[in-house]
Amino acid sequence: MNEGRSRYGVNRWTSRTFLLFAAGGVLLTAAVALRNPVPVFFGLALLLAPFAAAWSTPRALHRVDLAWKDDGVGPEIRVRGTLASGFGSHAGDVSVEFSPPLEVVVEKELTYERDSREVRFATDWRSREPYLSHRLSAVVTWRDPMGLGERVLDGARPALAVERSLPELRTPSSLRLARRTALPGEVRSRRSSMSGEFDALRLAGEGEPARFINWKATARAGRLIANEYEMDQKADLIVLLDLRPTTLGRYYDELLLSLGRAASLGLVRALLRSKFRVGFASFGQGVRAVPLSTGRTHEYLIVQAIRTTRLAARAEDAQRCAIGMRRFFLPGTTTIVVSGWTDDPTMDLPPYLRRMGFPIVTLSPSPLPMRQGTGKLDGTRESLARRVERLERRVRLASLWKYGPVVDWDTYESLEGFGRALQVFGRGRVG
């Protein structure tokens, strides 16, 4: 973790301080209006009190070092830390401030255990998503006993990395999708041949081309031995991430987009490891794309493009997305659409993509697990409400099946269900 140092001596006034300033100003104005010097003494006292409190910081708190860590496993995030210094009788005036990520639910508020040498703090969160990657920064402050002002304290401030693993697609190598599409300027050879990385040796077949014969192994074995290659670039795939807002509101839209980012990252990394040629596009107020390619550098470019995506301000016309896709990709390339299909403005994307010639498979992060238990109902009614919401969502998604397979993604930890849908789609049984 990178060590950082906070700026010592930064004062921050509280709302109580501004009330004192206002009261002191009123008294000074009244003294001038009434030509009475008595309110001046009270007004000056109120105006000078916050400054006196700011200068009363104990010298023992000149440096306070922070140490913290995440002890949680899986979706549980348990932040534990200590503040070390010679607090003496001022331990109760020191606090630490940091903001939890949007993707977590606070299950236990920040609590403190204080003594004269150190202050221990703890808080518990639960992640709503399978993937988190945040670096938390903290500010340690001292507040005077009257609550008039705060001062930022100096000391070591390491950043806390809160990370959780991506949803995994464990079997991308078994996918057999449509053949590769040629890039502009790419010329296809009419003669079939093997390409890719060397994998093993095998007995040469009848009519084996001479360029595949391993002559050194043949000399040792006394019979024709050929090289076996792992086939490279099994298929082309485009991952399209929908950034348009829905009627659920910005809070749930941000959570759904975070799930979409996690799914896109998991798919891209798994597919690139299995030698697929992958492209990425995002649609918000226009299409931004990373063209088809392979390799670690290409993976880095796609990961950066996914992490910098932001929720769009409004839902744009889906026809713009389909036209924009034709600018970056050739028709016929299998497209994985990642979108939280919840209402009509975002459900109009599949027909336009199919009209432009893109076979699509839809991965739709479900908002239902996020909203469980938020209706303040008893157990029976809550269960009934979940069933009704699930049926309503299935009815909405059913209209999209005529354009391609649709996966309602509510098990955020894994993409295996989506992998099975891709396998079926590759065999041509649906879509």
Residue, then its C-alpha position, 0 to 999 in steps of 0.5 A: m500500500n502506498e503511504g501518504r501524509s495528510r496536511y497538518g493544520v487544516n481547520r474546518w469550521t462546524s455549523r455551530t461556529f457559523l451560528l456563533f459568527a452570525a450571532g456575533g455579527v448581529l450583536l456588533t450591528a446592534a451595538v452600532a445601531l443602538r450606539n451602545p458599547v455593551p453588545v460589542f463585548f459579547g459580540l467580540a467574544l462570540l467571534l473570537a471563540p472559534f479561533a481560540a478553540a482552533w489554537s487549542t490543539p494539544r501538542a501530543l496530537h502533533r502526529v497520529d499514525l493510521a493502520w488499517k486492514d480488511d479482514g472480510v471474506g467473500p461479500e463480507i468486508r470488515v474494516r479494522g484499524t488503529l490510531a496510535s499516538g500519545f492521546g492522554s485525555h484527548a482520545g475522545d476528541v479524535s476521529v477518523e473519516f472515510s466513505p464506503p463505496l457505493e457498491v456496499v451496504v453498511e451493516k455496522e456503523l463505525t465504532y471506537e474503543r479508546d485509551s490513552r495510547e491508541v484508538r481502535f475503530a471498526t465497521d462492517w460492510r456487505s458487498r452488493e457485487p461480485y467485483l470491487s476494486h477501491r482504494l479508500s483514503a482516510v482523514v484523521t481529525w481532532r474536534d475541540p470539546m465545544g464542537l466549534g472546529e476541527r483540525v486535520l492531524d498529521g501522520a502516516r495515511p496508507a490507502l486501504a485496497v478493498e478488492r473482491s474477485l471477478p465473476e468467472l467464466r471457467t469454460p470459455s475454451s469449450l465455446r464453438l461460435a461462428r467463424r472469424t470475420a475478416l478485418p478490413g484489408e485482411v485476405r483469407s487463404r483458400r488453403s486450410s492450415m494450422s496456426g497458433e501455439f505449439d501444444a504437443l507431438r502426434l503421429a503424422g497423418e496420411g498426406e500431412p504437409a511437410r511444414f508440419i513435420n517435426w524432423k528431429a522427432t521423426a529421426r529419433a522415433g523412426r516414423l513421421i511425427a508432426n507438431e500439434y498446435e493449439m488453435d488460435q483465435k477460435a472466434d470473434l466476440i464483441v462485448l457491448l455495455d449499455l450505459r443508459p439510465t432506467t426508471l429505477g433511479r440513479y442509485y440502482d442504475e449505478l449498481l446495475l452498471s457496476l455489475g455490468r462492468a464486473a461481468s464485462l471484465g470477467l468475460v473479456r479476461a476469460l475469452l482473451r485467455s482462451k485465444f478469442r479475438v475480443g472487441f469492446a463497445s459502450f453505448g451511452q451518448g454515443v458508441r465508444a469502441v476498442p476494435l477486435s484484437t488479442g493479447r495482453t496490451h489489448e486486454y489492458l486497453i479494454v480493461q481501462a475502457i470498461r473502468t472509465t465508463r460512466l452512467a449516461a445522463r439520458a437514454e439515447d435512441a438505440q438506432r444510434c448504437a446500431i449505426g455506431m457499431r457498424r463504424f467499428f465492427l463488421p456485421g456477422t460478429t457475435t455480440i454480447v449485450v450487457s444491460g439491465w433490461t428493466d423498461d422500454p427505453t432500454m429494451d429497444l436495442p436488440p432489434y436494431l442490432r439484429r437488423m444491422g446484422f449482429p447476432i446477439v446474446t443478452l446478459s442482463p444483471s437482475p436488480l431483484p437481489m439488490r431490492q430484497g427486504t427493502g419493502k418493510l413487509d413480513g416474511t410471507r408478503e416479502s416472499l410473495a412480492r419477490r415471486v411477483e417481481r421475478l415473474e414480471r421480469r421474466v415476462r419482460l425478458a421473454s419478448l427479447w428471445k426472438y432476437g437471441p438468447v437472454v440470460d437473467w443474471d441473478t447469481y452475481e458470483s459466477l458466469e457459468g449459466f451464461g457460458r452454457a447459453l453461449q455454448v447452445f447459441g454456438r451450436g445453433r439451437v436457439g437465436 
